[in-house]
Amino acid sequence: MRIALGSDHRGVAALADLVTYLRGRGHEVTVEGTCDGSPSDYPEQAYDVGMAIREGRADRGILACGSGIGMSIAANKVLGVRAALAYDELAAVRSRAHNDANVLCVSADLTSADQIRKIVDVWLTTAFEGGRHARRVAKIAAIERGENPAMMKAEAGAT
């Protein structure tokens, strides 16, 4: 899988660990943007990873910052990105299975390197369930187009 990674200064150690870990698992990894550990502004790396997704240069993206919150907010501003913050494996599973998240945001301050690897593993191996969740993801895309998602036709029998 082609995975784009990015971090700010708070996530640089987590990013370095993930580069080695993911390449060791056979993934094609690129680091988007630059962060050498000096103070940096997370929206820049979030944009770079988001654009790698949008332009088809990566299948998935992973972002690390102190809390994961800023990266998630910024990445979700890139058209076509569905970024999810996950502090544990259940959140990672749900972000993929229910929301078809294509960018994972993690907290370098609140999550150990071992836990981040577990979150990443489950996130990369969880498939999107589709079904009623596909309708909801389509409504997210409607919002991106400036449309009211409530105006979309409901599918018969959908829950």
N, C-alpha and C positions, 0 to 999 in steps of 0.2 A: 504494500500500500504506500502511496505517496503522502507523506505527512509534513506539513509546514509547521514549524515551531517558532515561538517568539516569547520574549520576556522583557520585563523592565529590570532595573537593578536589584529589586527584591527577589526576583525569580531566577536570576542568572545561574545560581547553583543547581536549582531544580532542572533548568533547561539543559545544562551541561550533562547532568545525570541521564536525562531522557534521551538526549542525542545518542549517547553510548548504548543505552538500554535498547532503544528502538532499532538502531542499526544492527545490534547483536541479534535481534529477532527477525532480521531480513527486510526491514522496511526501508524505503528510500526517504531519507530525511533531509530537509532543507531548513536552515535557520534564516528567517525573514527579518530584515532590519538588523540593526547592530545594537548590542548592549555589552559593554565590557565591564560592567559592575559599577560604573560611575552613575550618579543620579541621571535618570532618564524619564521621559514622559510616556507612560504606557499606551496612550492612544496611537502613537506612531507604530508600535509593534502590532497592536490590534488591527490597525488598518492594513499593514503589510501582510499579515496572515490572512485576513479577510479577503484581500485582493487575490491572494494565491488560490483561495477557494473559488472566488467568483470567476477568475480567468481560467480555471481548470488546470492550473499548474500543480494543485494538490487535491487529494481526495478528502482529506480531513486536516484539521488544524488543532494545535494545542497551544494554549497561552498560559503563562505563569506570572503572577505578580504577588504582592504581599497577601492580599485577601482574596484575589480572583474576581472581586466585584467590579472594579474599574475596567479590567480587561473585558469582562462580559458585556458591560454597558457599551463600551466603545466598539467592540467587534460586531455587536448587533446593529450598528448603524450602517454597516456595509451591506448593500443590497444582496440578498440571497444567502446571507449568513444566518445560521440559527445557533448562536453560542449559548452554552449552558455551563453554569458554575456547579461543580460537583465536589463536595467534601467527603463523600463516601461512595461505596460501590453501588448501592441502591439508587442514588441520585444519578450516577453515570448510566446505569441500565435504563432507567426511566427516560433520561434525556435522549437516548437513542431509540428505544422501543416505541415511545409515545410521541416524541417531538422531532425525530430524525435530525438531531443536532449534528452539525458538521464541524463545529468547533467546540472543544472542551477547554474550560477555564479552571485552573487549579490555584489553590492558595499555598504559596511557598512558606508562609509564616505559620499557618495553622495545621499543615498536613506534612507528615514525615515523608522522606524520599521513598521509603518502602510502601507507604499507603498510596502515594501518588502513582507508583508503578502498578499497584493493584487496580486503582481507579482507571488508569489508562488501559490496562489489559482488558478489563470487562467492557469498557467503552468501545474499544476497537473491535471486539468480537460480538457485540450485541447488534442484531439486525433490527431494522425498522419494522414494526408490526403491520403497518398499513391499516386497512379497514377504517374504522371510525376516526383513527388518528390521522389518516391521510386527509380527511375532510378538514380537520383542524389545522393541519400544516398548510393546506390550500388557503385557509382563511388568514393565516399569517402572511402568506404571499399577497393576498388581497390588500391587507393593510399596507404592505410595502408599495403597492401600486396606488395608494391613496383611496382605496375603496372601503366602504363599510362592510365588514365581514358578515354582519347580520343580514345583508341583502342578498347573499348567495343562496341559491336554491338548496333546500335541504334534501338529502338523499332519503329515499323511502326506507323506513325501518331503522335508520341510523340512531345510535345512542351515544 
